[in-house]
Amino acid sequence: MSTTIVGGCHSFHVEVTVENRTGALVQLLEVDYPSASFGTGELAPQADYHYRIQLRGTGPLKIQYTEGNLRGKSVQITGPTLVERQEGKLEIVLLPGGKAVFHSDLTP
């Protein structure tokens, strides 16, 4: 009788939530992270956007969007540095005045 052992690969993912708490419509939202990006055309006030990412490489998280309507102010924010093989949850809370806070529960 033979026994076969199958080893599996662990896939590291980060569940990202972007929360619009600016009080206005956010348009052309783009979130850049090491080796890729994601986004949406618009995010209503008080709405959340969920996305699952896999980190390849190390680098800062960068966010850009347009406040209000397409004639609104362009906002660019640099967030925390993300590292390959991290996994867990990352919450990005967009605030008035082009500010953001980041809450993370990521493994090292």
DABEL-V733434 format. One record per pair of residues at least 6 apart in sequence whose C-alpha atoms are under 7 Angstrom apart, sorted by the first residue. I is the first residue (numbers start at 1). J is the second residue. D is the distance in Angstrom with one decimal. If there is no record, write none. Layout:
# DABEL-V733434
[[I,J,D] [I,J,D]]
This chain:
# DABEL-V733434
[[12,54,6.1] [12,85,5.6] [12,86,6.5] [12,87,5.3] [13,52,6.6] [13,53,5.6] [13,54,4.7] [13,87,4.9] [13,88,6.7] [14,52,5.7] [14,53,5.3] [14,54,6.2] [14,87,4.8] [14,88,4.9] [14,89,5.4] [14,90,6.8] [15,51,6.1] [15,52,4.6] [15,53,6.5] [15,88,6.3] [15,89,4.8] [15,90,6.2] [16,50,5.7] [16,51,5.2] [16,52,5.9] [16,89,6.0] [16,90,4.8] [16,91,5.8] [17,48,6.5] [17,49,5.6] [17,50,4.5] [17,51,6.5] [17,90,6.4] [17,91,4.9] [17,92,6.1] [18,48,5.5] [18,49,5.1] [18,50,6.5] [18,91,6.1] [18,92,4.7] [18,93,5.9] [19,46,6.8] [19,47,6.1] [19,48,4.4] [19,49,6.5] [19,92,6.1] [19,93,4.8] [19,94,6.0] [20,43,6.8] [20,44,7.0] [20,45,5.5] [20,46,5.2] [20,47,5.6] [20,48,6.3] [20,93,6.3] [20,94,5.1] [21,45,6.2] [21,46,5.4] [21,93,6.6] [21,94,5.4] [21,95,5.1] [22,45,6.7] [22,94,5.9] [22,95,4.4] [22,96,4.2] [23,45,5.3] [23,96,6.8] [24,45,5.1] [24,68,5.6] [25,42,7.0] [25,43,6.0] [25,44,4.8] [25,45,5.3] [25,67,6.5] [25,68,4.9] [26,42,5.5] [26,43,5.1] [26,44,6.4] [26,65,6.5] [26,66,5.9] [26,67,5.1] [26,68,5.8] [27,41,5.5] [27,42,4.1] [27,43,6.3] [27,65,5.8] [27,66,5.1] [27,67,6.4] [27,69,6.9] [28,40,6.1] [28,41,4.6] [28,42,5.9] [28,65,5.2] [28,66,6.0] [29,39,5.2] [29,40,5.4] [29,41,6.2] [29,42,6.6] [29,64,5.9] [29,65,4.4] [30,37,6.9] [30,38,5.8] [30,39,4.3] [30,40,6.8] [30,63,5.8] [30,64,5.4] [30,65,6.3] [31,37,5.5] [31,38,5.4] [31,39,5.9] [31,62,5.8] [31,63,4.6] [31,64,6.7] [32,38,6.7] [32,61,5.8] [32,62,5.0] [32,63,6.3] [33,59,6.9] [33,60,6.5] [33,61,4.7] [33,62,6.5] [34,55,6.2] [34,56,6.0] [34,57,5.6] [34,58,5.7] [34,59,5.3] [35,56,5.8] [35,57,6.7] [55,83,6.8] [55,84,4.9] [55,85,6.4] [56,84,5.1] [57,83,6.3] [57,84,4.9] [58,82,5.6] [58,83,4.4] [58,84,5.6] [59,81,5.1] [59,82,5.5] [59,83,6.7] [60,78,6.8] [60,79,6.2] [60,80,5.6] [60,81,4.0] [60,82,5.9] [61,78,6.0] [61,79,4.9] [61,80,5.8] [61,81,6.0] [61,82,6.7] [62,77,5.8] [62,78,4.6] [62,79,5.8] [63,76,5.7] [63,77,5.1] [63,78,6.4] [64,75,5.4] [64,76,4.4] [64,77,6.4] [65,74,5.9] [65,75,5.4] [65,76,6.9] [66,72,5.8] [66,73,5.6] [66,74,4.5] [66,75,6.0] [67,73,5.3] [67,74,6.4] [75,98,5.7] [86,106,6.0] [86,107,5.3] [86,108,5.7] [87,106,5.3] [87,107,5.5] [88,105,5.7] [88,106,4.5] [88,107,6.4] [89,104,5.8] [89,105,5.1] [89,106,6.0] [90,103,5.9] [90,104,4.4] [90,105,6.3] [91,102,5.7] [91,103,5.0] [91,104,6.1] [92,100,6.8] [92,101,6.1] [92,102,4.8] [92,103,6.6] [93,100,5.4] [93,101,5.3] [93,102,6.3] [94,100,4.5] [94,101,6.8]]
